[in-house]
Amino acid sequence: MAALKRRTDDPKVAALEKELKRTKRLVGDLVTGKELLEMRIARHEGEPPFPKRRSNP
């Protein structure tokens, strides 16, 4: 377990980790924006913001 937590000093790995964090943040922002737009559209059209989902048996 300790080996998995150990960080490398490789600058390429650090750069990739930084880019991954940035990308995850951007994806989160886009998903949030999409959900807000869906809610506004549904409110404008007079529908509930999210349809009820059927549960799988």
C-alpha positions in Angstrom: 0.0 0.0 0.0 2.9 2.4 0.8 4.2 1.8 -2.7 1.0 3.0 -4.2 1.0 6.2 -2.2 4.6 7.0 -3.1 5.0 9.9 -5.5 7.6 10.0 -8.2 9.9 13.0 -8.8 9.5 12.7 -12.6 8.5 16.1 -14.0 6.5 14.4 -16.8 4.3 12.7 -14.2 3.8 15.9 -12.3 2.8 17.7 -15.5 0.3 15.0 -16.4 -1.2 15.0 -12.9 -1.6 18.8 -13.1 -3.3 18.5 -16.5 -5.5 15.7 -15.2 -6.7 17.9 -12.3 -7.4 20.8 -14.7 -9.3 18.5 -17.1 -11.4 17.1 -14.3 -12.2 20.6 -13.1 -13.3 21.6 -16.6 -15.5 18.5 -17.0 -17.1 19.2 -13.7 -17.8 22.8 -14.7 -19.3 21.6 -18.0 -21.5 19.0 -16.4 -22.8 21.6 -13.9 -23.5 24.1 -16.6 -25.4 21.4 -18.6 -27.5 20.5 -15.6 -28.4 24.1 -14.9 -29.3 24.7 -18.6 -31.5 21.6 -18.5 -33.3 22.8 -15.4 -33.9 26.3 -17.0 -35.2 24.8 -20.2 -37.5 22.5 -18.3 -38.8 25.4 -16.2 -39.3 27.5 -19.3 -41.2 24.7 -21.0 -43.3 24.0 -17.8 -42.0 20.5 -17.3 -40.3 19.0 -14.2 -36.6 19.6 -14.3 -35.7 15.9 -14.4 -38.0 13.1 -15.4 -38.5 10.4 -12.8 -36.5 7.4 -13.6 -37.8 3.9 -13.5 -36.0 1.6 -11.2 -34.6 -1.6 -12.6 -36.0 -4.8 -11.0 
